[in-house]
Amino acid sequence: MSGLDPIETFRQEAQELLEQVEQGLLDLAHRPGDRDLIDAVFRGLHTLKGSGAMFGFDALAAFTHHCETAFDRVRKGEVPATPRLVACVLAAQDHMRALAEGRPVEPGAGEALLADLHAAVDGADAPVAAAIAEPAGPAARVWKIRFSLPADALVNGARPLPLLDELRELGECQVRVITDGLPMLEDLVPTECHLAWDVLLTTPHGRDAIDDVFIFVIDEMTLEVEELTASREAETASADTAEPSQAAPTEKSAEASAPQDARAAKAGGETVRVPAERLDEMMDRVGELVIAQSRLKQLASSSLDTALRAVAEEIERLAAEMRDTMMVVRMVPVIQLFGRFRRLIHDLQHDTGKKIELQIEGETTELDKTVIERLADPLVHLVRNAADHGLETPEQRLAAGKSEAGLIRLSAVQSGAEVLITITDDGRGVDRDRVRAKAEENGLIAPGQALTDNELLNLIFAPGFSTAATITNLSGRGVGMDVVKKTIEGLRGSLDIASNPGEGSVVSLRIPLTLAIIDGLLVRVGASRFVIPLANVEECVELSPAQDLRSTGRSLITLRDELVPFIRLREQFNTGSAPDPHQKIVVVSTGQDRVGLVVDQILGDHQTVIKPLSSFHADVGAFSGATILGDGGVALILDIPPLVNLGQRHDAQMRVAG
């Protein structure tokens, strides 16, 4: 297997840096005087610039340099971190993302962004070229710098030339290479670095700017910095701003001035970057192991060999531990998903003219990475609709006795084998009359048709439905909410909405923790076997022949004084076999409703490895996949919501035909 592409590795790291910068900027919008946030944003931009130059992304490095310069001035207290400056750097960050990904950018877009950035920093319009110039600062100071890199620096990706280039950007440089450490030719290892450099730097910058040049390698290298001359003004400024670690020109002080977060990262646990494809492949192997273990268990149960049974039990335990471990590896916290919406809310405030606060709860709740990826678009639709349809303008909120800023809350909590995600807003709520009028206008319901409140609210998720009076950049075209419902059901999840007029709305999503392995209930219908996801099962009851005869034509059974409809799977799947004398009803939940599934026999629980259906069978709505049983047979996995819809239509057709 070939090694990772270094360019792709850089792009992954660049995305992480850009996300860190974005989160720092969004926090800075609320806490503009937070020194730690300012330093974090500066370090992120500095790291991105240095890494871009190292991997040949010169356009990215050059563009990022201007943003870094702006935040260097903020860091030094020369300019404040105003909302305008934060907004300009956020817009520039989008441009950096495009450059890092190699996507085409509009001609002149970078220059326009730099012009806005310069105006935000200096408070006046100026030519773009002025953005490159260093701000007026204290008198020039002369620094003597000697540095050498560790022998394995080149192997680890460190390069001295970019370091020297960054020093040249600080001012006038005179560089002399020191070759005293070079070994004899026969002892020379080409991949090892044996050189050192003396640099005489004349610059208006202080010691911190020099340390920032070596930020990536400062813990491993040898660095000596000594100030030769300095004007009185520079000494005064240095005394006011320098940290204790900047006072002594020794290697020890250079290490002391290294960023604290770098040392903290070293002290913490080590992590390894693994491509997602390898995790998927590993999960497939674990699935095959679970299937093989199931077959071994079945063979051992029919054998009198106690040694074989003992081995089967041990393999079962190890397979279960392996499965649980693999599940944990694939799990990622939902903050990776929720964190994206801070930027979305920032942009929505600008687009809608509304003041919006975002609250995030349960960010440590974990979901399978595949589920996280597929949830991103549905949540974007729901948050945008909450901002556009749900929240009122500041004037409307004040008139209604509410706070000026609307609230959107994203929360996640684990509940058994599911995660409950809720999107809550404190806006105007759903206008039932308007929803009904729009539904009647679109022919979704008959005029005056009786509907429960839940049925009326769920009309919002009908294809093409929209109550927006005008089409905007955010909504009004009737697309999005139906896609949300289809995506959630495709994840074997459910979606509910609740709303109180004048108080807001709550959209609840119930999502399975993982899509790879589930616990199921194995049942038999005729000669075929099926798996019902255990998360949907509420209870199992017996259907006596007398009850079966009484329910013919209406498919209802009374459970604890409640009428529950049921579907005969034998008829639904046309098995062509006579029913067993003692049929069973498996009562399943589809969100708000309870439905029974009539089966011939309940075989027991089954740890189910989900195998996708072929493209030929993918459109069969009643099944979400298949699994291989211990005896080598195949059982289809029932997809409960589509199956219930099919069954209800089938029963309606039977009643009409009768």
C-alpha positions as CSV (number, residue, x, y, z in Angstrom):
1,M,0.0,0.0,0.0
2,S,1.5,3.3,-1.0
3,G,2.1,6.1,1.5
4,L,-0.1,9.1,2.0
5,D,0.1,11.9,-0.6
6,P,1.9,14.8,1.2
7,I,-0.3,17.3,-0.6
8,E,-3.4,15.6,0.6
9,T,-2.0,15.5,4.1
10,F,-1.3,19.3,4.0
11,R,-4.9,19.9,2.8
12,Q,-6.3,17.9,5.7
13,E,-4.1,19.9,8.2
14,A,-5.0,23.1,6.5
15,Q,-8.7,22.4,6.9
16,E,-8.1,21.8,10.6
17,L,-6.2,25.0,10.9
18,L,-8.9,27.0,9.1
19,E,-11.6,25.5,11.3
20,Q,-9.5,26.5,14.4
21,V,-9.1,30.0,13.0
22,E,-12.8,30.3,12.2
23,Q,-13.8,29.2,15.7
24,G,-11.4,31.6,17.2
25,L,-12.7,34.5,15.1
26,L,-16.3,33.7,16.0
27,D,-15.4,33.7,19.7
28,L,-13.5,36.9,19.2
29,A,-16.6,38.6,17.9
30,H,-18.1,38.1,21.4
31,R,-14.9,38.7,23.4
32,P,-12.8,41.2,21.3
33,G,-10.4,41.9,24.1
34,D,-9.5,38.2,24.8
35,R,-5.7,38.0,24.4
36,D,-5.7,34.2,24.3
37,L,-8.1,34.2,21.4
38,I,-6.1,36.8,19.5
39,D,-2.9,34.8,20.0
40,A,-4.7,31.6,18.9
41,V,-5.9,33.2,15.7
42,F,-2.5,34.7,15.0
43,R,-0.8,31.3,15.5
44,G,-3.3,29.5,13.3
45,L,-2.7,32.0,10.5
46,H,1.1,31.9,11.0
47,T,1.1,28.0,10.9
48,L,-1.1,28.0,7.8
49,K,1.3,30.4,6.1
50,G,4.4,28.5,7.0
51,S,2.9,25.1,6.0
52,G,1.6,26.5,2.7
53,A,5.0,27.8,1.8
54,M,6.6,24.5,2.8
55,F,4.3,22.5,0.5
56,G,4.4,24.8,-2.4
57,F,1.1,26.6,-1.9
58,D,2.7,30.0,-2.6
59,A,-0.6,31.9,-3.4
60,L,-2.1,30.7,-0.1
61,A,1.1,31.6,1.9
62,A,1.2,35.1,0.3
63,F,-2.5,35.8,0.9
64,T,-2.4,34.5,4.5
65,H,0.6,36.7,5.2
66,H,-1.6,39.8,5.0
67,C,-4.1,38.4,7.4
68,E,-1.3,37.4,9.7
69,T,0.1,40.9,9.5
70,A,-3.3,42.4,10.5
71,F,-3.5,40.1,13.5
72,D,0.0,40.9,14.4
73,R,-1.0,44.5,14.8
74,V,-4.0,43.4,16.9
75,R,-1.7,41.3,19.0
76,K,0.6,44.2,19.6
77,G,-2.3,46.5,20.6
78,E,-1.9,48.8,17.6
79,V,-5.5,48.2,16.3
80,P,-8.6,46.7,18.0
81,A,-10.3,43.5,17.0
82,T,-13.4,45.2,15.7
83,P,-16.4,43.3,14.3
84,R,-15.6,44.6,10.9
85,L,-12.0,43.3,11.1
86,V,-13.3,39.9,12.3
87,A,-15.8,39.8,9.4
88,C,-13.1,40.6,6.9
89,V,-10.8,37.9,8.1
90,L,-13.7,35.4,8.1
91,A,-14.4,36.3,4.4
92,A,-10.6,36.0,3.7
93,Q,-10.7,32.6,5.5
94,D,-13.1,31.3,2.9
95,H,-10.7,32.4,0.2
96,M,-7.9,30.6,1.9
97,R,-10.0,27.5,2.1
98,A,-10.5,27.6,-1.7
99,L,-6.7,28.1,-2.3
100,A,-5.9,25.2,0.0
101,E,-8.4,22.9,-1.7
102,G,-7.1,23.9,-5.2
103,R,-10.5,25.3,-6.2
104,P,-10.6,28.1,-8.8
105,V,-11.2,31.6,-7.4
106,E,-12.6,34.6,-9.2
107,P,-10.1,37.0,-10.7
108,G,-9.5,39.9,-8.4
109,A,-11.3,38.3,-5.4
110,G,-8.1,38.2,-3.3
111,E,-7.2,41.8,-4.0
112,A,-10.8,42.9,-3.1
113,L,-10.6,41.0,0.2
114,L,-7.2,42.5,1.0
115,A,-8.5,46.0,0.3
116,D,-11.4,45.4,2.7
117,L,-9.0,44.0,5.3
118,H,-6.7,47.0,5.0
119,A,-9.6,49.4,5.3
120,A,-10.8,47.5,8.4
121,V,-7.4,47.7,10.0
122,D,-6.6,51.3,9.2
123,G,-10.1,52.7,9.0
124,A,-9.6,54.2,5.6
125,D,-9.6,53.1,2.0
126,A,-6.2,52.7,0.4
127,P,-4.6,50.9,-2.6
128,V,-4.3,47.2,-2.2
129,A,-0.5,47.3,-2.4
130,A,-0.6,49.2,0.9
131,A,-1.8,46.1,2.6
132,I,1.6,44.5,2.1
133,A,3.5,47.3,3.7
134,E,4.5,46.9,7.4
135,P,2.9,49.4,9.7
136,A,5.0,52.2,11.1
137,G,6.6,51.0,14.2
138,P,9.5,51.7,16.6
139,A,13.0,52.4,15.3
140,A,15.0,49.5,13.8
141,R,16.8,47.1,16.1
142,V,19.7,44.8,15.3
143,W,19.5,41.2,16.3
144,K,22.2,38.5,16.1
145,I,20.6,35.1,15.6
146,R,22.4,31.7,15.5
147,F,20.3,28.6,15.0
148,S,20.8,24.9,14.1
149,L,18.3,22.2,13.4
150,P,18.3,18.7,14.8
151,A,19.9,16.0,12.6
152,D,16.5,14.4,11.7
153,A,14.9,17.8,10.8
154,L,14.9,17.2,7.0
155,V,13.4,13.7,7.4
156,N,10.6,15.2,9.6
157,G,9.8,17.9,7.0
158,A,11.5,20.9,8.5
159,R,13.3,23.1,5.9
160,P,15.8,25.9,6.7
161,L,15.2,28.0,3.6
162,P,11.5,28.9,4.5
163,L,12.8,29.9,8.0
164,L,15.4,32.2,6.4
165,D,12.8,33.6,4.0
166,E,10.5,34.5,7.0
167,L,13.4,36.2,8.7
168,R,14.0,38.3,5.5
169,E,10.3,39.3,5.7
170,L,11.0,40.9,9.1
171,G,13.7,43.2,7.8
172,E,17.2,43.4,6.3
173,C,19.1,40.1,6.7
174,Q,22.8,39.1,6.4
175,V,23.1,35.3,6.5
176,R,26.2,33.2,7.0
177,V,26.2,29.4,6.9
178,I,28.3,27.6,9.5
179,T,29.8,24.3,8.2
180,D,31.9,23.3,11.3
181,G,29.6,20.4,12.0
182,L,29.9,18.7,8.6
183,P,31.4,15.2,8.9
184,M,33.8,13.6,6.5
185,L,32.4,12.6,3.1
186,E,32.5,8.9,3.9
187,D,30.5,9.5,7.2
188,L,28.0,11.9,5.6
189,V,24.3,10.8,5.7
190,P,22.5,12.8,3.1
191,T,19.2,13.0,5.0
192,E,20.8,14.5,8.1
193,C,21.3,18.2,8.7
194,H,24.7,19.3,10.0
195,L,24.6,23.0,9.2
196,A,24.0,26.1,11.4
197,W,23.3,29.7,10.4
198,D,24.4,33.1,11.7
199,V,21.9,35.9,10.8
200,L,22.3,39.6,11.4
201,L,18.7,41.0,11.3
202,T,17.8,44.7,11.2
203,T,14.1,45.0,12.0
204,P,11.6,47.2,13.9
205,H,10.1,44.0,15.3
206,G,10.8,42.6,18.7
207,R,11.9,39.2,20.0
208,D,8.4,37.7,19.8
209,A,8.4,38.0,16.0
210,I,11.7,36.2,15.8
211,D,10.5,33.4,18.0
212,D,7.3,33.1,15.9
213,V,9.5,32.2,12.8
214,F,10.7,29.1,14.6
215,I,7.4,28.2,16.2
216,F,7.3,24.7,14.7
217,V,10.8,23.6,15.6
218,I,11.7,25.7,18.6
219,D,11.4,22.7,21.0
220,E,14.0,20.6,19.2
221,M,16.4,23.1,17.7
222,T,19.2,25.3,19.1
223,L,18.4,29.0,19.0
224,E,20.5,31.9,20.3
225,V,19.1,35.4,20.0
226,E,21.0,38.5,21.1
227,E,20.1,42.2,20.6
228,L,23.2,44.2,19.5
229,T,21.8,47.8,19.4
230,A,18.5,49.3,20.1
231,S,17.1,52.9,20.2
232,R,15.8,54.3,23.4
233,E,12.3,54.2,22.0
234,A,12.6,50.6,21.1
235,E,13.9,49.7,24.6
236,T,11.0,51.5,26.2
237,A,8.5,49.7,24.0
238,S,10.2,46.4,24.7
239,A,10.1,47.0,28.4
240,D,6.4,47.7,28.2
241,T,5.4,44.7,26.1
242,A,8.1,42.0,26.5
243,E,7.4,38.9,28.5
244,P,10.0,37.6,31.0
245,S,10.9,34.8,28.7
246,Q,12.0,37.5,26.1
247,A,14.6,39.1,28.3
248,A,17.5,36.6,28.3
249,P,19.2,35.8,25.0
250,T,19.7,32.1,25.6
251,E,18.4,28.9,24.3
252,K,16.6,28.3,27.6
253,S,14.6,31.6,27.2
254,A,13.7,30.7,23.6
255,E,12.2,27.4,24.8
256,A,10.4,29.3,27.6
257,S,8.8,31.6,25.0
258,A,7.4,28.7,22.9
259,P,3.6,28.5,22.7
260,Q,2.0,26.8,25.7
261,D,-0.4,24.9,23.6
262,A,2.5,23.2,21.8
263,R,3.9,21.9,25.1
264,A,0.4,20.9,26.3
265,A,0.0,18.9,23.1
266,K,3.2,17.0,23.8
267,A,2.1,16.3,27.4
268,G,-1.3,14.9,26.2
269,G,-2.0,11.6,24.6
270,E,-0.6,11.0,21.2
271,T,-2.9,10.6,18.2
272,V,-2.5,8.9,14.8
273,R,-4.2,10.2,11.7
274,V,-5.9,7.3,9.9
275,P,-7.7,7.6,6.6
276,A,-11.5,7.1,6.9
277,E,-11.3,4.4,4.2
278,R,-9.1,2.2,6.4
279,L,-11.7,2.5,9.2
280,D,-14.4,1.5,6.9
281,E,-12.4,-1.5,5.7
282,M,-11.6,-2.5,9.3
283,M,-15.3,-2.3,10.1
284,D,-16.1,-4.6,7.2
285,R,-13.6,-7.1,8.6
286,V,-15.2,-6.9,12.0
287,G,-18.5,-7.5,10.4
288,E,-17.2,-10.6,8.7
289,L,-15.8,-11.8,12.1
290,V,-19.2,-11.3,13.7
291,I,-20.8,-13.4,11.0
292,A,-18.2,-16.2,11.3
293,Q,-18.6,-16.1,15.1
294,S,-22.3,-16.6,14.7
295,R,-21.8,-19.6,12.5
296,L,-19.3,-21.1,15.0
297,K,-21.8,-20.5,17.8
298,Q,-24.5,-22.4,15.9
299,L,-22.2,-25.3,15.1
300,A,-21.1,-25.5,18.8
301,S,-24.6,-25.4,20.1
302,S,-25.4,-28.6,18.1
303,S,-22.2,-30.4,19.3
304,L,-21.5,-32.3,22.4
305,D,-17.9,-31.4,22.4
306,T,-17.4,-29.2,25.5
307,A,-14.0,-28.0,24.3
308,L,-15.6,-26.7,21.1
309,R,-18.3,-24.9,23.1
310,A,-15.7,-23.3,25.3
311,V,-13.7,-22.0,22.3
312,A,-17.0,-20.8,20.7
313,E,-17.8,-18.8,23.9
314,E,-14.3,-17.3,24.0
315,I,-14.5,-16.3,20.4
316,E,-18.0,-14.8,21.0
317,R,-16.6,-12.7,23.8
318,L,-13.6,-11.5,21.8
319,A,-15.7,-10.7,18.8
320,A,-18.1,-8.6,21.0
321,E,-15.1,-6.7,22.5
322,M,-13.7,-6.2,19.0
323,R,-17.0,-4.9,17.7
324,D,-17.4,-2.5,20.7
325,T,-13.8,-1.3,20.3
326,M,-14.3,-0.7,16.6
327,M,-17.5,1.2,17.3
328,V,-15.7,3.5,19.7
329,V,-13.0,4.2,17.1
330,R,-15.6,5.2,14.5
331,M,-17.4,7.5,17.0
332,V,-16.8,11.2,16.9
333,P,-18.3,13.9,19.1
334,V,-21.2,15.9,17.6
335,I,-19.3,19.1,18.3
336,Q,-17.6,18.4,15.0
337,L,-21.0,18.8,13.4
338,F,-22.5,21.5,15.7
339,G,-19.4,23.6,15.5
340,R,-20.0,24.4,11.9
341,F,-23.2,26.2,12.7
342,R,-21.5,29.0,14.6
343,R,-20.3,30.4,11.2
344,L,-23.7,29.7,9.7
345,I,-25.4,31.7,12.4
346,H,-22.9,34.5,12.0
347,D,-23.7,34.7,8.3
348,L,-27.5,34.4,8.8
349,Q,-27.5,37.4,11.1
350,H,-26.0,39.4,8.2
351,D,-28.4,37.9,5.6
352,T,-31.6,38.3,7.7
353,G,-30.9,41.4,9.7
354,K,-31.9,39.5,12.8
355,K,-29.9,39.1,16.0
356,I,-29.4,35.4,16.7
357,E,-27.8,33.6,19.6
358,L,-26.7,30.0,19.2
359,Q,-26.6,27.6,22.2
360,I,-25.0,24.2,21.9
361,E,-25.6,21.4,24.4
362,G,-24.4,17.8,24.6
363,E,-21.4,18.5,22.3
364,T,-19.6,15.5,23.8
365,T,-22.3,13.1,22.6
366,E,-20.8,10.7,20.1
367,L,-22.1,9.4,16.8
368,D,-20.7,7.2,14.0
369,K,-18.7,9.3,11.6
370,T,-20.8,8.2,8.7
371,V,-23.9,9.4,10.4
372,I,-22.3,12.7,11.2
373,E,-21.4,13.3,7.6
374,R,-24.9,12.5,6.4
375,L,-26.5,14.7,9.1
376,A,-24.7,17.9,8.0
377,D,-27.1,19.0,5.2
378,P,-30.4,18.2,7.0
379,L,-29.3,20.2,10.0
380,V,-28.3,23.1,7.8
381,H,-31.8,23.2,6.3
382,L,-33.4,23.1,9.8
383,V,-31.2,25.8,11.2
384,R,-31.8,28.1,8.2
385,N,-35.5,27.6,8.4
386,A,-35.5,28.3,12.1
387,A,-33.7,31.6,11.4
388,D,-35.8,32.6,8.4
389,H,-39.3,31.3,9.3
390,G,-39.1,30.9,13.1
391,L,-37.3,33.9,14.5
392,E,-38.8,37.4,14.4
393,T,-37.0,40.7,13.6
394,P,-35.7,42.6,16.6
395,E,-38.5,45.1,16.4
396,Q,-41.2,42.3,16.3
397,R,-39.5,40.5,19.3
398,L,-39.5,43.7,21.4
399,A,-43.1,44.4,20.5
400,A,-44.0,40.8,21.7
401,G,-42.2,41.3,25.0
402,K,-39.2,39.1,24.1
403,S,-35.5,39.8,24.1
404,E,-34.1,41.5,21.0
405,A,-32.0,38.5,20.1
406,G,-33.6,35.3,19.1
407,L,-32.3,31.9,20.3
408,I,-31.5,28.8,18.4
409,R,-30.5,25.8,20.5
410,L,-28.8,22.6,19.2
411,S,-28.7,19.8,21.6
412,A,-27.7,16.1,21.5
413,V,-28.2,13.4,24.1
414,Q,-27.8,9.6,23.9
415,S,-30.8,7.5,24.6
416,G,-30.0,3.7,24.4
417,A,-28.9,2.8,20.8
418,E,-30.1,6.2,19.5
419,V,-29.1,9.9,19.8
420,L,-31.8,12.5,20.2
421,I,-30.9,15.7,18.4
422,T,-33.2,18.7,18.8
423,I,-33.2,22.1,17.1
424,T,-35.2,24.6,19.2
425,D,-36.0,28.2,18.5
426,D,-37.9,30.8,20.6
427,G,-39.6,32.5,17.6
428,R,-43.1,32.9,16.5
429,G,-44.0,29.2,16.1
430,V,-45.8,27.5,13.3
431,D,-48.8,29.3,11.9
432,R,-51.3,26.5,11.6
433,D,-53.8,28.4,9.6
434,R,-51.2,29.4,7.0
435,V,-49.9,25.8,6.8
436,R,-53.5,24.5,6.2
437,A,-54.2,27.1,3.6
438,K,-51.0,26.4,1.7
439,A,-51.6,22.6,1.9
440,E,-55.2,23.0,0.5
441,E,-53.8,25.3,-2.2
442,N,-51.2,22.7,-3.2
443,G,-53.8,19.9,-3.1
444,L,-52.1,18.1,-0.3
445,I,-55.3,17.9,1.7
446,A,-59.0,18.4,0.9
447,P,-60.6,21.7,2.0
448,G,-61.8,21.3,5.6
449,Q,-60.2,17.9,6.0
450,A,-59.9,16.9,9.7
451,L,-56.3,16.5,10.8
452,T,-54.6,16.0,14.1
453,D,-52.1,18.7,15.2
454,N,-49.2,16.3,14.5
455,E,-50.5,15.5,11.0
456,L,-50.9,19.2,10.3
457,L,-47.4,20.1,11.4
458,N,-45.9,17.2,9.4
459,L,-47.3,18.7,6.2
460,I,-44.2,21.0,6.4
461,F,-42.1,18.1,5.2
462,A,-44.2,17.4,2.1
463,P,-42.4,17.8,-1.2
464,G,-42.7,21.4,-2.6
465,F,-44.3,22.8,0.5
466,S,-43.3,26.3,1.6
467,T,-45.2,29.0,3.6
468,A,-42.6,31.7,2.6
469,A,-44.3,34.7,1.0
470,T,-41.3,35.5,-1.2
471,I,-38.3,33.5,-2.5
472,T,-35.1,34.5,-0.8
473,N,-31.5,33.2,-0.7
474,L,-32.6,31.2,2.4
475,S,-36.0,29.7,1.6
476,G,-39.2,29.9,-0.3
477,R,-38.7,27.4,-3.1
478,G,-40.3,24.5,-1.3
479,V,-37.2,22.3,-1.4
480,G,-35.2,21.2,1.6
481,M,-37.6,20.0,4.3
482,D,-38.8,17.0,2.3
483,V,-35.1,16.2,1.6
484,V,-34.5,16.5,5.4
485,K,-37.2,13.9,6.1
486,K,-35.9,11.5,3.4
487,T,-32.4,11.7,4.6
488,I,-33.3,11.1,8.3
489,E,-35.5,8.1,7.3
490,G,-32.6,6.9,5.1
491,L,-30.5,6.8,8.3
492,R,-33.2,4.6,9.9
493,G,-34.1,7.6,12.1
494,S,-37.3,9.5,12.8
495,L,-38.3,13.1,12.8
496,D,-40.9,15.0,14.8
497,I,-41.9,18.6,15.2
498,A,-43.7,20.5,18.0
499,S,-44.6,24.1,18.1
500,N,-46.5,26.6,20.3
501,P,-47.7,29.8,18.7
502,G,-45.6,32.8,20.0
503,E,-43.2,30.5,21.9
504,G,-41.2,28.7,19.1
505,S,-40.7,25.3,17.6
506,V,-38.8,22.1,18.4
507,V,-37.7,19.7,15.7
508,S,-36.5,16.3,17.2
509,L,-34.4,13.8,15.3
510,R,-33.9,10.3,16.6
511,I,-30.8,8.8,14.9
512,P,-29.2,5.4,15.4
513,L,-25.7,5.5,16.8
514,T,-24.2,3.5,13.9
515,L,-25.2,2.2,10.5
516,A,-22.8,-0.7,10.4
517,I,-23.9,-3.2,13.1
518,I,-27.3,-3.2,14.9
519,D,-29.1,-5.4,17.4
520,G,-32.1,-7.0,15.8
521,L,-35.0,-9.3,16.4
522,L,-34.9,-12.3,14.0
523,V,-38.4,-13.5,12.9
524,R,-39.7,-16.0,10.5
525,V,-42.5,-15.4,8.0
526,G,-43.3,-18.6,6.0
527,A,-40.0,-20.0,4.9
528,S,-38.2,-16.6,4.9
529,R,-36.4,-14.9,7.8
530,F,-36.3,-11.2,8.5
531,V,-34.6,-8.9,11.0
532,I,-36.5,-6.1,12.8
533,P,-34.2,-3.4,14.3
534,L,-34.5,-3.9,18.0
535,A,-34.5,-0.1,18.6
536,N,-38.0,0.0,16.9
537,V,-39.4,-3.0,18.9
538,E,-41.7,-2.2,21.9
539,E,-43.2,-5.6,22.7
540,C,-44.3,-8.9,21.4
541,V,-47.8,-10.5,21.8
542,E,-49.5,-13.6,20.6
543,L,-52.2,-13.4,17.9
544,S,-54.7,-16.2,18.6
545,P,-56.7,-17.8,15.7
546,A,-59.9,-16.2,17.2
547,Q,-58.3,-12.7,17.2
548,D,-57.0,-13.3,13.7
549,L,-60.5,-14.1,12.4
550,R,-62.1,-11.2,14.2
551,S,-59.6,-8.7,12.8
552,T,-60.0,-9.9,9.2
553,G,-60.7,-6.8,7.0
554,R,-59.8,-4.2,9.6
555,S,-56.3,-5.3,10.9
556,L,-56.7,-3.9,14.5
557,I,-56.0,-5.4,17.9
558,T,-56.7,-4.0,21.3
559,L,-53.7,-3.7,23.6
560,R,-54.4,-2.4,27.1
561,D,-57.5,-0.5,25.9
562,E,-55.7,1.0,22.9
563,L,-56.4,0.1,19.3
564,V,-53.2,-0.8,17.5
565,P,-53.2,-1.5,13.7
566,F,-51.1,-4.3,12.4
567,I,-49.7,-5.6,9.1
568,R,-49.7,-9.2,8.0
569,L,-46.2,-9.6,6.6
570,R,-47.2,-12.9,5.0
571,E,-49.7,-11.0,2.8
572,Q,-47.4,-8.0,2.4
573,F,-44.6,-10.2,1.0
574,N,-46.8,-12.8,-0.8
575,T,-45.1,-15.8,0.8
576,G,-47.8,-18.1,-0.5
577,S,-47.8,-20.2,2.7
578,A,-50.4,-20.9,5.2
579,P,-50.1,-19.0,8.6
580,D,-48.8,-20.8,11.6
581,P,-51.4,-21.7,14.2
582,H,-49.7,-19.5,16.8
583,Q,-48.8,-16.3,15.1
584,K,-47.0,-13.4,16.9
585,I,-47.4,-9.7,16.7
586,V,-44.2,-7.6,17.0
587,V,-45.3,-4.1,18.1
588,V,-42.9,-1.5,16.6
589,S,-42.7,2.3,17.0
590,T,-42.5,4.7,14.1
591,G,-42.1,7.9,16.1
592,Q,-45.6,8.9,17.2
593,D,-47.4,5.8,16.0
594,R,-47.4,2.1,17.1
595,V,-47.9,-0.6,14.5
596,G,-48.0,-4.4,14.8
597,L,-46.2,-6.7,12.4
598,V,-47.7,-10.2,12.2
599,V,-45.0,-13.0,11.9
600,D,-45.1,-16.8,12.2
601,Q,-42.3,-17.2,14.7
602,I,-39.9,-15.1,16.8
603,L,-36.5,-16.7,16.6
604,G,-34.7,-14.5,19.0
605,D,-32.2,-11.6,19.1
606,H,-29.5,-11.3,16.5
607,Q,-26.4,-9.2,16.2
608,T,-26.9,-7.9,12.7
609,V,-24.1,-6.9,10.3
610,I,-25.8,-4.7,7.7
611,K,-24.9,-5.4,4.1
612,P,-26.2,-3.0,1.5
613,L,-28.6,-4.2,-1.2
614,S,-27.6,-4.4,-4.8
615,S,-28.6,-1.5,-7.1
616,F,-31.3,-3.7,-8.5
617,H,-33.0,-4.0,-5.1
618,A,-32.0,-0.6,-3.7
619,D,-35.4,1.0,-4.6
620,V,-37.4,-1.6,-2.6
621,G,-38.6,0.6,0.2
622,A,-39.4,-2.1,2.7
623,F,-35.8,-3.1,3.3
624,S,-32.7,-1.2,4.5
625,G,-30.3,-4.0,3.8
626,A,-29.5,-7.7,4.4
627,T,-27.5,-9.8,6.8
628,I,-25.9,-13.2,6.7
629,L,-27.1,-15.6,9.3
630,G,-25.1,-18.2,11.2
631,D,-26.2,-21.1,8.9
632,G,-25.1,-19.1,5.8
633,G,-28.6,-18.1,4.9
634,V,-29.7,-14.5,4.2
635,A,-32.2,-12.4,6.1
636,L,-33.6,-9.1,4.9
637,I,-33.6,-6.2,7.4
638,L,-36.9,-4.4,7.6
639,D,-37.0,-0.6,7.2
640,I,-39.9,0.1,9.5
641,P,-41.3,3.6,8.4
642,P,-41.4,2.7,4.6
643,L,-42.8,-0.8,5.4
644,V,-45.6,0.7,7.5
645,N,-46.5,3.1,4.8
646,L,-46.6,0.3,2.2
647,G,-48.7,-1.8,4.6
648,Q,-51.2,0.9,5.2
649,R,-51.6,1.5,1.5
650,H,-52.0,-2.3,0.9
651,D,-54.7,-2.5,3.6
652,A,-56.6,0.5,2.1
653,Q,-56.5,-1.1,-1.3
654,M,-57.8,-4.4,0.1
655,R,-60.7,-2.6,1.9
656,V,-61.6,-0.8,-1.4
657,A,-61.5,-4.1,-3.3
658,G,-63.6,-5.8,-0.7
